[in-house]
Amino acid sequence: MEVGIFLPVLALTTLLAVCIFALWSKRATDQRRRDVARGRVDKSTLAEDAPNSYQASGDRDDAPR
């Protein structure tokens, strides 16, 4: 098989595989979001005592400007 045919076929096959994986991953992420929103799955418990939403205060040095 010539490189002139093999290289484009290999590149297109790789691109197709990456696109399929990205769509599969997006679908899994969307499904997870729907499950969390419906209460079927608990949120992360990495910091149980932390508030559910973050509100930056204006007097901190790391606040966005």
mmCIF file as Biopython writes it, N, C-alpha, C and O atoms, coordinates in Angstrom:
data_model
#
loop_
_atom_site.group_PDB
_atom_site.id
_atom_site.type_symbol
_atom_site.label_atom_id
_atom_site.label_alt_id
_atom_site.label_comp_id
_atom_site.label_asym_id
_atom_site.label_entity_id
_atom_site.label_seq_id
_atom_site.pdbx_PDB_ins_code
_atom_site.Cartn_x
_atom_site.Cartn_y
_atom_site.Cartn_z
_atom_site.occupancy
_atom_site.B_iso_or_equiv
_atom_site.auth_seq_id
_atom_site.auth_asym_id
_atom_site.pdbx_PDB_model_num
ATOM 1   N N  . MET A ? 1  ? 0.843   -1.164 0.000  1.0 0.0 1  A 1 
ATOM 2   C CA . MET A ? 1  ? 0.000   0.000  0.000  1.0 0.0 1  A 1 
ATOM 3   C C  . MET A ? 1  ? 0.896   1.239  0.000  1.0 0.0 1  A 1 
ATOM 4   O O  . MET A ? 1  ? 1.855   1.325  0.768  1.0 0.0 1  A 1 
ATOM 5   N N  . GLU A ? 2  ? 0.577   2.175  -0.855 1.0 0.0 2  A 1 
ATOM 6   C CA . GLU A ? 2  ? 1.376   3.386  -0.953 1.0 0.0 2  A 1 
ATOM 7   C C  . GLU A ? 2  ? 1.095   4.338  0.205  1.0 0.0 2  A 1 
ATOM 8   O O  . GLU A ? 2  ? 0.005   4.345  0.776  1.0 0.0 2  A 1 
ATOM 9   N N  . VAL A ? 3  ? 2.091   5.130  0.533  1.0 0.0 3  A 1 
ATOM 10  C CA . VAL A ? 3  ? 1.943   6.119  1.598  1.0 0.0 3  A 1 
ATOM 11  C C  . VAL A ? 3  ? 0.923   7.176  1.188  1.0 0.0 3  A 1 
ATOM 12  O O  . VAL A ? 3  ? 0.232   7.721  2.049  1.0 0.0 3  A 1 
ATOM 13  N N  . GLY A ? 4  ? 0.811   7.475  -0.087 1.0 0.0 4  A 1 
ATOM 14  C CA . GLY A ? 4  ? -0.133  8.474  -0.578 1.0 0.0 4  A 1 
ATOM 15  C C  . GLY A ? 4  ? -1.585  8.098  -0.313 1.0 0.0 4  A 1 
ATOM 16  O O  . GLY A ? 4  ? -2.440  8.980  -0.228 1.0 0.0 4  A 1 
ATOM 17  N N  . ILE A ? 5  ? -1.877  6.822  -0.183 1.0 0.0 5  A 1 
ATOM 18  C CA . ILE A ? 5  ? -3.229  6.356  0.121  1.0 0.0 5  A 1 
ATOM 19  C C  . ILE A ? 5  ? -3.354  6.020  1.604  1.0 0.0 5  A 1 
ATOM 20  O O  . ILE A ? 5  ? -4.369  6.312  2.236  1.0 0.0 5  A 1 
ATOM 21  N N  . PHE A ? 6  ? -2.312  5.406  2.145  1.0 0.0 6  A 1 
ATOM 22  C CA . PHE A ? 6  ? -2.356  4.939  3.535  1.0 0.0 6  A 1 
ATOM 23  C C  . PHE A ? 6  ? -2.467  6.090  4.528  1.0 0.0 6  A 1 
ATOM 24  O O  . PHE A ? 6  ? -3.265  6.014  5.463  1.0 0.0 6  A 1 
ATOM 25  N N  . LEU A ? 7  ? -1.697  7.141  4.352  1.0 0.0 7  A 1 
ATOM 26  C CA . LEU A ? 7  ? -1.672  8.238  5.304  1.0 0.0 7  A 1 
ATOM 27  C C  . LEU A ? 7  ? -3.012  8.974  5.398  1.0 0.0 7  A 1 
ATOM 28  O O  . LEU A ? 7  ? -3.473  9.210  6.515  1.0 0.0 7  A 1 
ATOM 29  N N  . PRO A ? 8  ? -3.661  9.347  4.290  1.0 0.0 8  A 1 
ATOM 30  C CA . PRO A ? 8  ? -4.976  9.986  4.415  1.0 0.0 8  A 1 
ATOM 31  C C  . PRO A ? 8  ? -6.039  9.067  5.025  1.0 0.0 8  A 1 
ATOM 32  O O  . PRO A ? 8  ? -6.883  9.525  5.795  1.0 0.0 8  A 1 
ATOM 33  N N  . VAL A ? 9  ? -6.003  7.789  4.688  1.0 0.0 9  A 1 
ATOM 34  C CA . VAL A ? 9  ? -6.967  6.841  5.262  1.0 0.0 9  A 1 
ATOM 35  C C  . VAL A ? 9  ? -6.751  6.727  6.766  1.0 0.0 9  A 1 
ATOM 36  O O  . VAL A ? 9  ? -7.714  6.715  7.533  1.0 0.0 9  A 1 
ATOM 37  N N  . LEU A ? 10 ? -5.501  6.646  7.187  1.0 0.0 10 A 1 
ATOM 38  C CA . LEU A ? 10 ? -5.193  6.579  8.610  1.0 0.0 10 A 1 
ATOM 39  C C  . LEU A ? 10 ? -5.642  7.854  9.329  1.0 0.0 10 A 1 
ATOM 40  O O  . LEU A ? 10 ? -6.196  7.778  10.426 1.0 0.0 10 A 1 
ATOM 41  N N  . ALA A ? 11 ? -5.412  9.012  8.730  1.0 0.0 11 A 1 
ATOM 42  C CA . ALA A ? 11 ? -5.801  10.284 9.346  1.0 0.0 11 A 1 
ATOM 43  C C  . ALA A ? 11 ? -7.321  10.389 9.460  1.0 0.0 11 A 1 
ATOM 44  O O  . ALA A ? 11 ? -7.828  10.803 10.503 1.0 0.0 11 A 1 
ATOM 45  N N  . LEU A ? 12 ? -8.046  10.029 8.425  1.0 0.0 12 A 1 
ATOM 46  C CA . LEU A ? 12 ? -9.505  10.102 8.462  1.0 0.0 12 A 1 
ATOM 47  C C  . LEU A ? 12 ? -10.099 9.089  9.437  1.0 0.0 12 A 1 
ATOM 48  O O  . LEU A ? 12 ? -11.094 9.380  10.101 1.0 0.0 12 A 1 
ATOM 49  N N  . THR A ? 13 ? -9.507  7.915  9.527  1.0 0.0 13 A 1 
ATOM 50  C CA . THR A ? 13 ? -9.967  6.912  10.476 1.0 0.0 13 A 1 
ATOM 51  C C  . THR A ? 13 ? -9.754  7.395  11.913 1.0 0.0 13 A 1 
ATOM 52  O O  . THR A ? 13 ? -10.618 7.213  12.770 1.0 0.0 13 A 1 
ATOM 53  N N  . THR A ? 14 ? -8.616  8.000  12.162 1.0 0.0 14 A 1 
ATOM 54  C CA . THR A ? 14 ? -8.338  8.542  13.500 1.0 0.0 14 A 1 
ATOM 55  C C  . THR A ? 14 ? -9.305  9.662  13.834 1.0 0.0 14 A 1 
ATOM 56  O O  . THR A ? 14 ? -9.827  9.714  14.948 1.0 0.0 14 A 1 
ATOM 57  N N  . LEU A ? 15 ? -9.553  10.557 12.891 1.0 0.0 15 A 1 
ATOM 58  C CA . LEU A ? 15 ? -10.497 11.649 13.096 1.0 0.0 15 A 1 
ATOM 59  C C  . LEU A ? 15 ? -11.903 11.119 13.382 1.0 0.0 15 A 1 
ATOM 60  O O  . LEU A ? 15 ? -12.597 11.637 14.256 1.0 0.0 15 A 1 
ATOM 61  N N  . LEU A ? 16 ? -12.316 10.099 12.654 1.0 0.0 16 A 1 
ATOM 62  C CA . LEU A ? 16 ? -13.625 9.493  12.876 1.0 0.0 16 A 1 
ATOM 63  C C  . LEU A ? 16 ? -13.702 8.871  14.270 1.0 0.0 16 A 1 
ATOM 64  O O  . LEU A ? 16 ? -14.714 9.013  14.956 1.0 0.0 16 A 1 
ATOM 65  N N  . ALA A ? 17 ? -12.658 8.194  14.685 1.0 0.0 17 A 1 
ATOM 66  C CA . ALA A ? 17 ? -12.649 7.577  16.016 1.0 0.0 17 A 1 
ATOM 67  C C  . ALA A ? 17 ? -12.723 8.639  17.112 1.0 0.0 17 A 1 
ATOM 68  O O  . ALA A ? 17 ? -13.428 8.448  18.103 1.0 0.0 17 A 1 
ATOM 69  N N  . VAL A ? 18 ? -12.018 9.738  16.954 1.0 0.0 18 A 1 
ATOM 70  C CA . VAL A ? 18 ? -12.054 10.821 17.947 1.0 0.0 18 A 1 
ATOM 71  C C  . VAL A ? 18 ? -13.443 11.447 18.000 1.0 0.0 18 A 1 
ATOM 72  O O  . VAL A ? 18 ? -13.946 11.739 19.085 1.0 0.0 18 A 1 
ATOM 73  N N  . CYS A ? 19 ? -14.063 11.654 16.854 1.0 0.0 19 A 1 
ATOM 74  C CA . CYS A ? 19 ? -15.419 12.228 16.817 1.0 0.0 19 A 1 
ATOM 75  C C  . CYS A ? 19 ? -16.434 11.301 17.485 1.0 0.0 19 A 1 
ATOM 76  O O  . CYS A ? 19 ? -17.300 11.767 18.225 1.0 0.0 19 A 1 
ATOM 77  N N  . ILE A ? 20 ? -16.338 10.023 17.236 1.0 0.0 20 A 1 
ATOM 78  C CA . ILE A ? 20 ? -17.258 9.065  17.859 1.0 0.0 20 A 1 
ATOM 79  C C  . ILE A ? 20 ? -17.059 9.056  19.364 1.0 0.0 20 A 1 
ATOM 80  O O  . ILE A ? 20 ? -18.038 9.029  20.109 1.0 0.0 20 A 1 
ATOM 81  N N  . PHE A ? 21 ? -15.817 9.077  19.830 1.0 0.0 21 A 1 
ATOM 82  C CA . PHE A ? 21 ? -15.550 9.103  21.262 1.0 0.0 21 A 1 
ATOM 83  C C  . PHE A ? 21 ? -16.080 10.388 21.894 1.0 0.0 21 A 1 
ATOM 84  O O  . PHE A ? 21 ? -16.623 10.349 22.998 1.0 0.0 21 A 1 
ATOM 85  N N  . ALA A ? 22 ? -15.932 11.522 21.213 1.0 0.0 22 A 1 
ATOM 86  C CA . ALA A ? 22 ? -16.423 12.800 21.739 1.0 0.0 22 A 1 
ATOM 87  C C  . ALA A ? 22 ? -17.945 12.793 21.856 1.0 0.0 22 A 1 
ATOM 88  O O  . ALA A ? 22 ? -18.487 13.272 22.853 1.0 0.0 22 A 1 
ATOM 89  N N  . LEU A ? 23 ? -18.634 12.262 20.865 1.0 0.0 23 A 1 
ATOM 90  C CA . LEU A ? 23 ? -20.093 12.189 20.930 1.0 0.0 23 A 1 
ATOM 91  C C  . LEU A ? 23 ? -20.548 11.248 22.039 1.0 0.0 23 A 1 
ATOM 92  O O  . LEU A ? 23 ? -21.522 11.542 22.732 1.0 0.0 23 A 1 
ATOM 93  N N  . TRP A ? 24 ? -19.868 10.138 22.216 1.0 0.0 24 A 1 
ATOM 94  C CA . TRP A ? 24 ? -20.201 9.190  23.284 1.0 0.0 24 A 1 
ATOM 95  C C  . TRP A ? 24 ? -19.997 9.838  24.651 1.0 0.0 24 A 1 
ATOM 96  O O  . TRP A ? 24 ? -20.824 9.686  25.550 1.0 0.0 24 A 1 
ATOM 97  N N  . SER A ? 25 ? -18.890 10.559 24.797 1.0 0.0 25 A 1 
ATOM 98  C CA . SER A ? 25 ? -18.594 11.222 26.060 1.0 0.0 25 A 1 
ATOM 99  C C  . SER A ? 25 ? -19.600 12.333 26.351 1.0 0.0 25 A 1 
ATOM 100 O O  . SER A ? 25 ? -20.007 12.509 27.499 1.0 0.0 25 A 1 
ATOM 101 N N  . LYS A ? 26 ? -20.005 13.084 25.328 1.0 0.0 26 A 1 
ATOM 102 C CA . LYS A ? 26 ? -21.002 14.142 25.505 1.0 0.0 26 A 1 
ATOM 103 C C  . LYS A ? 26 ? -22.333 13.553 25.940 1.0 0.0 26 A 1 
ATOM 104 O O  . LYS A ? 26 ? -23.007 14.102 26.811 1.0 0.0 26 A 1 
ATOM 105 N N  . ARG A ? 27 ? -22.703 12.458 25.345 1.0 0.0 27 A 1 
ATOM 106 C CA . ARG A ? 27 ? -23.967 11.811 25.714 1.0 0.0 27 A 1 
ATOM 107 C C  . ARG A ? 27 ? -23.937 11.328 27.164 1.0 0.0 27 A 1 
ATOM 108 O O  . ARG A ? 27 ? -24.918 11.485 27.890 1.0 0.0 27 A 1 
ATOM 109 N N  . ALA A ? 28 ? -22.817 10.744 27.585 1.0 0.0 28 A 1 
ATOM 110 C CA . ALA A ? 28 ? -22.693 10.276 28.961 1.0 0.0 28 A 1 
ATOM 111 C C  . ALA A ? 28 ? -22.735 11.447 29.945 1.0 0.0 28 A 1 
ATOM 112 O O  . ALA A ? 28 ? -23.336 11.338 31.014 1.0 0.0 28 A 1 
ATOM 113 N N  . THR A ? 29 ? -22.103 12.561 29.588 1.0 0.0 29 A 1 
ATOM 114 C CA . THR A ? 29 ? -22.111 13.740 30.454 1.0 0.0 29 A 1 
ATOM 115 C C  . THR A ? 29 ? -23.511 14.324 30.556 1.0 0.0 29 A 1 
ATOM 116 O O  . THR A ? 29 ? -23.958 14.672 31.649 1.0 0.0 29 A 1 
ATOM 117 N N  . ASP A ? 30 ? -24.203 14.435 29.437 1.0 0.0 30 A 1 
ATOM 118 C CA . ASP A ? 30 ? -25.575 14.958 29.462 1.0 0.0 30 A 1 
ATOM 119 C C  . ASP A ? 30 ? -26.491 14.058 30.286 1.0 0.0 30 A 1 
ATOM 120 O O  . ASP A ? 30 ? -27.345 14.549 31.023 1.0 0.0 30 A 1 
ATOM 121 N N  . GLN A ? 31 ? -26.318 12.761 30.166 1.0 0.0 31 A 1 
ATOM 122 C CA . GLN A ? 31 ? -27.126 11.823 30.941 1.0 0.0 31 A 1 
ATOM 123 C C  . GLN A ? 31 ? -26.857 11.987 32.432 1.0 0.0 31 A 1 
ATOM 124 O O  . GLN A ? 31 ? -27.783 11.961 33.242 1.0 0.0 31 A 1 
ATOM 125 N N  . ARG A ? 32 ? -25.606 12.154 32.784 1.0 0.0 32 A 1 
ATOM 126 C CA . ARG A ? 32 ? -25.236 12.349 34.188 1.0 0.0 32 A 1 
ATOM 127 C C  . ARG A ? 32 ? -25.846 13.640 34.734 1.0 0.0 32 A 1 
ATOM 128 O O  . ARG A ? 32 ? -26.334 13.665 35.863 1.0 0.0 32 A 1 
ATOM 129 N N  . ARG A ? 33 ? -25.821 14.717 33.934 1.0 0.0 33 A 1 
ATOM 130 C CA . ARG A ? 33 ? -26.424 15.983 34.361 1.0 0.0 33 A 1 
ATOM 131 C C  . ARG A ? 33 ? -27.917 15.838 34.592 1.0 0.0 33 A 1 
ATOM 132 O O  . ARG A ? 33 ? -28.449 16.361 35.571 1.0 0.0 33 A 1 
ATOM 133 N N  . ARG A ? 34 ? -28.594 15.135 33.702 1.0 0.0 34 A 1 
ATOM 134 C CA . ARG A ? 34 ? -30.042 14.932 33.865 1.0 0.0 34 A 1 
ATOM 135 C C  . ARG A ? 34 ? -30.330 14.114 35.114 1.0 0.0 34 A 1 
ATOM 136 O O  . ARG A ? 34 ? -31.286 14.403 35.833 1.0 0.0 34 A 1 
ATOM 137 N N  . ASP A ? 35 ? -29.521 13.103 35.382 1.0 0.0 35 A 1 
ATOM 138 C CA . ASP A ? 35 ? -29.729 12.270 36.568 1.0 0.0 35 A 1 
ATOM 139 C C  . ASP A ? 35 ? -29.520 13.070 37.851 1.0 0.0 35 A 1 
ATOM 140 O O  . ASP A ? 35 ? -30.275 12.909 38.810 1.0 0.0 35 A 1 
ATOM 141 N N  . VAL A ? 36 ? -28.504 13.929 37.876 1.0 0.0 36 A 1 
ATOM 142 C CA . VAL A ? 36 ? -28.250 14.753 39.058 1.0 0.0 36 A 1 
ATOM 143 C C  . VAL A ? 36 ? -29.388 15.744 39.248 1.0 0.0 36 A 1 
ATOM 144 O O  . VAL A ? 36 ? -29.840 15.964 40.372 1.0 0.0 36 A 1 
ATOM 145 N N  . ALA A ? 37 ? -29.854 16.344 38.161 1.0 0.0 37 A 1 
ATOM 146 C CA . ALA A ? 37 ? -30.935 17.334 38.249 1.0 0.0 37 A 1 
ATOM 147 C C  . ALA A ? 37 ? -32.230 16.690 38.737 1.0 0.0 37 A 1 
ATOM 148 O O  . ALA A ? 37 ? -33.019 17.340 39.423 1.0 0.0 37 A 1 
ATOM 149 N N  . ARG A ? 38 ? -32.456 15.453 38.400 1.0 0.0 38 A 1 
ATOM 150 C CA . ARG A ? 38 ? -33.679 14.756 38.817 1.0 0.0 38 A 1 
ATOM 151 C C  . ARG A ? 38 ? -33.540 14.100 40.186 1.0 0.0 38 A 1 
ATOM 152 O O  . ARG A ? 38 ? -34.495 13.509 40.690 1.0 0.0 38 A 1 
ATOM 153 N N  . GLY A ? 39 ? -32.377 14.197 40.782 1.0 0.0 39 A 1 
ATOM 154 C CA . GLY A ? 39 ? -32.176 13.645 42.114 1.0 0.0 39 A 1 
ATOM 155 C C  . GLY A ? 39 ? -31.889 12.163 42.134 1.0 0.0 39 A 1 
ATOM 156 O O  . GLY A ? 39 ? -31.943 11.543 43.196 1.0 0.0 39 A 1 
ATOM 157 N N  . ARG A ? 40 ? -31.590 11.583 41.001 1.0 0.0 40 A 1 
ATOM 158 C CA . ARG A ? 40 ? -31.309 10.144 40.945 1.0 0.0 40 A 1 
ATOM 159 C C  . ARG A ? 40 ? -29.901 9.819  41.428 1.0 0.0 40 A 1 
ATOM 160 O O  . ARG A ? 40 ? -29.637 8.712  41.897 1.0 0.0 40 A 1 
ATOM 161 N N  . VAL A ? 41 ? -29.005 10.788 41.310 1.0 0.0 41 A 1 
ATOM 162 C CA . VAL A ? 41 ? -27.613 10.580 41.691 1.0 0.0 41 A 1 
ATOM 163 C C  . VAL A ? 41 ? -27.218 11.695 42.652 1.0 0.0 41 A 1 
ATOM 164 O O  . VAL A ? 41 ? -27.549 12.859 42.425 1.0 0.0 41 A 1 
ATOM 165 N N  . ASP A ? 42 ? -26.519 11.348 43.710 1.0 0.0 42 A 1 
ATOM 166 C CA . ASP A ? 42 ? -26.046 12.358 44.645 1.0 0.0 42 A 1 
ATOM 167 C C  . ASP A ? 42 ? -24.911 13.161 44.027 1.0 0.0 42 A 1 
ATOM 168 O O  . ASP A ? 42 ? -24.169 12.669 43.177 1.0 0.0 42 A 1 
ATOM 169 N N  . LYS A ? 43 ? -24.793 14.411 44.474 1.0 0.0 43 A 1 
ATOM 170 C CA . LYS A ? 43 ? -23.669 15.224 44.039 1.0 0.0 43 A 1 
ATOM 171 C C  . LYS A ? 43 ? -22.404 14.728 44.708 1.0 0.0 43 A 1 
ATOM 172 O O  . LYS A ? 43 ? -22.454 13.873 45.593 1.0 0.0 43 A 1 
ATOM 173 N N  . SER A ? 44 ? -21.288 15.257 44.291 1.0 0.0 44 A 1 
ATOM 174 C CA . SER A ? 44 ? -19.994 14.867 44.845 1.0 0.0 44 A 1 
ATOM 175 C C  . SER A ? 44 ? -19.958 15.133 46.339 1.0 0.0 44 A 1 
ATOM 176 O O  . SER A ? 44 ? -20.499 16.132 46.814 1.0 0.0 44 A 1 
ATOM 177 N N  . THR A ? 45 ? -19.327 14.247 47.070 1.0 0.0 45 A 1 
ATOM 178 C CA . THR A ? 45 ? -19.207 14.396 48.515 1.0 0.0 45 A 1 
ATOM 179 C C  . THR A ? 45 ? -17.775 14.721 48.915 1.0 0.0 45 A 1 
ATOM 180 O O  . THR A ? 45 ? -17.362 14.419 50.035 1.0 0.0 45 A 1 
ATOM 181 N N  . LEU A ? 46 ? -17.017 15.330 48.020 1.0 0.0 46 A 1 
ATOM 182 C CA . LEU A ? 46 ? -15.642 15.670 48.340 1.0 0.0 46 A 1 
ATOM 183 C C  . LEU A ? 46 ? -15.571 16.692 49.469 1.0 0.0 46 A 1 
ATOM 184 O O  . LEU A ? 46 ? -14.658 16.652 50.293 1.0 0.0 46 A 1 
ATOM 185 N N  . ALA A ? 47 ? -16.528 17.597 49.504 1.0 0.0 47 A 1 
ATOM 186 C CA . ALA A ? 47 ? -16.582 18.588 50.571 1.0 0.0 47 A 1 
ATOM 187 C C  . ALA A ? 47 ? -18.030 18.717 51.022 1.0 0.0 47 A 1 
ATOM 188 O O  . ALA A ? 47 ? -18.753 19.607 50.576 1.0 0.0 47 A 1 
ATOM 189 N N  . GLU A ? 48 ? -18.443 17.822 51.905 1.0 0.0 48 A 1 
ATOM 190 C CA . GLU A ? 48 ? -19.837 17.803 52.331 1.0 0.0 48 A 1 
ATOM 191 C C  . GLU A ? 48 ? -20.243 19.064 53.067 1.0 0.0 48 A 1 
ATOM 192 O O  . GLU A ? 48 ? -21.404 19.467 52.998 1.0 0.0 48 A 1 
ATOM 193 N N  . ASP A ? 49 ? -19.316 19.695 53.768 1.0 0.0 49 A 1 
ATOM 194 C CA . ASP A ? 49 ? -19.676 20.874 54.540 1.0 0.0 49 A 1 
ATOM 195 C C  . ASP A ? 49 ? -19.603 22.165 53.718 1.0 0.0 49 A 1 
ATOM 196 O O  . ASP A ? 49 ? -19.928 23.233 54.236 1.0 0.0 49 A 1 
ATOM 197 N N  . ALA A ? 50 ? -19.191 22.091 52.470 1.0 0.0 50 A 1 
ATOM 198 C CA . ALA A ? 50 ? -19.092 23.281 51.631 1.0 0.0 50 A 1 
ATOM 199 C C  . ALA A ? 50 ? -20.476 23.665 51.097 1.0 0.0 50 A 1 
ATOM 200 O O  . ALA A ? 50 ? -21.336 22.807 50.902 1.0 0.0 50 A 1 
ATOM 201 N N  . PRO A ? 51 ? -20.675 24.954 50.866 1.0 0.0 51 A 1 
ATOM 202 C CA . PRO A ? 51 ? -21.964 25.366 50.289 1.0 0.0 51 A 1 
ATOM 203 C C  . PRO A ? 51 ? -22.089 24.870 48.852 1.0 0.0 51 A 1 
ATOM 204 O O  . PRO A ? 51 ? -21.088 24.580 48.197 1.0 0.0 51 A 1 
ATOM 205 N N  . ASN A ? 52 ? -23.317 24.776 48.372 1.0 0.0 52 A 1 
ATOM 206 C CA . ASN A ? 52 ? -23.547 24.266 47.018 1.0 0.0 52 A 1 
ATOM 207 C C  . ASN A ? 52 ? -23.164 25.258 45.936 1.0 0.0 52 A 1 
ATOM 208 O O  . ASN A ? 52 ? -22.887 24.848 44.809 1.0 0.0 52 A 1 
ATOM 209 N N  . SER A ? 53 ? -23.139 26.541 46.235 1.0 0.0 53 A 1 
ATOM 210 C CA . SER A ? 53 ? -22.783 27.520 45.214 1.0 0.0 53 A 1 
ATOM 211 C C  . SER A ? 53 ? -21.687 28.429 45.748 1.0 0.0 53 A 1 
ATOM 212 O O  . SER A ? 53 ? -21.624 28.697 46.948 1.0 0.0 53 A 1 
ATOM 213 N N  . TYR A ? 54 ? -20.845 28.890 44.877 1.0 0.0 54 A 1 
ATOM 214 C CA . TYR A ? 54 ? -19.738 29.755 45.241 1.0 0.0 54 A 1 
ATOM 215 C C  . TYR A ? 54 ? -20.064 31.165 44.822 1.0 0.0 54 A 1 
ATOM 216 O O  . TYR A ? 54 ? -20.423 31.400 43.668 1.0 0.0 54 A 1 
ATOM 217 N N  . GLN A ? 55 ? -19.947 32.104 45.731 1.0 0.0 55 A 1 
ATOM 218 C CA . GLN A ? 55 ? -20.159 33.507 45.424 1.0 0.0 55 A 1 
ATOM 219 C C  . GLN A ? 55 ? -18.896 34.258 45.819 1.0 0.0 55 A 1 
ATOM 220 O O  . GLN A ? 55 ? -18.557 34.339 47.000 1.0 0.0 55 A 1 
ATOM 221 N N  . ALA A ? 56 ? -18.211 34.800 44.843 1.0 0.0 56 A 1 
ATOM 222 C CA . ALA A ? 56 ? -16.984 35.528 45.113 1.0 0.0 56 A 1 
ATOM 223 C C  . ALA A ? 56 ? -17.329 36.879 45.713 1.0 0.0 56 A 1 
ATOM 224 O O  . ALA A ? 56 ? -18.232 37.571 45.242 1.0 0.0 56 A 1 
ATOM 225 N N  . SER A ? 57 ? -16.597 37.245 46.759 1.0 0.0 57 A 1 
ATOM 226 C CA . SER A ? 57 ? -16.809 38.560 47.347 1.0 0.0 57 A 1 
ATOM 227 C C  . SER A ? 57 ? -15.840 39.542 46.708 1.0 0.0 57 A 1 
ATOM 228 O O  . SER A ? 57 ? -14.749 39.161 46.284 1.0 0.0 57 A 1 
ATOM 229 N N  . GLY A ? 58 ? -16.233 40.784 46.640 1.0 0.0 58 A 1 
ATOM 230 C CA . GLY A ? 58 ? -15.431 41.793 45.966 1.0 0.0 58 A 1 
ATOM 231 C C  . GLY A ? 58 ? -14.215 42.231 46.750 1.0 0.0 58 A 1 
ATOM 232 O O  . GLY A ? 58 ? -13.330 42.861 46.171 1.0 0.0 58 A 1 
ATOM 233 N N  . ASP A ? 59 ? -14.121 41.929 48.050 1.0 0.0 59 A 1 
ATOM 234 C CA . ASP A ? 59 ? -13.017 42.418 48.858 1.0 0.0 59 A 1 
ATOM 235 C C  . ASP A ? 59 ? -11.849 41.424 48.934 1.0 0.0 59 A 1 
ATOM 236 O O  . ASP A ? 59 ? -10.871 41.695 49.632 1.0 0.0 59 A 1 
ATOM 237 N N  . ARG A ? 60 ? -11.922 40.308 48.252 1.0 0.0 60 A 1 
ATOM 238 C CA . ARG A ? 60 ? -10.843 39.324 48.289 1.0 0.0 60 A 1 
ATOM 239 C C  . ARG A ? 60 ? -9.845  39.602 47.179 1.0 0.0 60 A 1 
ATOM 240 O O  . ARG A ? 60 ? -10.201 40.178 46.152 1.0 0.0 60 A 1 
ATOM 241 N N  . ASP A ? 61 ? -8.617  39.202 47.375 1.0 0.0 61 A 1 
ATOM 242 C CA . ASP A ? 61 ? -7.581  39.430 46.376 1.0 0.0 61 A 1 
ATOM 243 C C  . ASP A ? 61 ? -7.752  38.550 45.150 1.0 0.0 61 A 1 
ATOM 244 O O  . ASP A ? 61 ? -7.344  38.935 44.054 1.0 0.0 61 A 1 
ATOM 245 N N  . ASP A ? 62 ? -8.342  37.383 45.312 1.0 0.0 62 A 1 
ATOM 246 C CA . ASP A ? 62 ? -8.489  36.457 44.191 1.0 0.0 62 A 1 
ATOM 247 C C  . ASP A ? 62 ? -9.810  36.607 43.455 1.0 0.0 62 A 1 
ATOM 248 O O  . ASP A ? 62 ? -10.128 35.792 42.589 1.0 0.0 62 A 1 
ATOM 249 N N  . ALA A ? 63 ? -10.582 37.631 43.783 1.0 0.0 63 A 1 
ATOM 250 C CA . ALA A ? 63 ? -11.869 37.852 43.118 1.0 0.0 63 A 1 
ATOM 251 C C  . ALA A ? 63 ? -11.622 38.281 41.673 1.0 0.0 63 A 1 
ATOM 252 O O  . ALA A ? 63 ? -10.670 39.014 41.404 1.0 0.0 63 A 1 
ATOM 253 N N  . PRO A ? 64 ? -12.461 37.837 40.745 1.0 0.0 64 A 1 
ATOM 254 C CA . PRO A ? 64 ? -12.295 38.237 39.347 1.0 0.0 64 A 1 
ATOM 255 C C  . PRO A ? 64 ? -12.463 39.744 39.192 1.0 0.0 64 A 1 
ATOM 256 O O  . PRO A ? 64 ? -13.290 40.371 39.854 1.0 0.0 64 A 1 
ATOM 257 N N  . ARG A ? 65 ? -11.673 40.291 38.319 1.0 0.0 65 A 1 
ATOM 258 C CA . ARG A ? 65 ? -11.747 41.750 38.085 1.0 0.0 65 A 1 
ATOM 259 C C  . ARG A ? 65 ? -12.180 42.043 36.692 1.0 0.0 65 A 1 
ATOM 260 O O  . ARG A ? 65 ? -12.298 43.209 36.316 1.0 0.0 65 A 1 
#
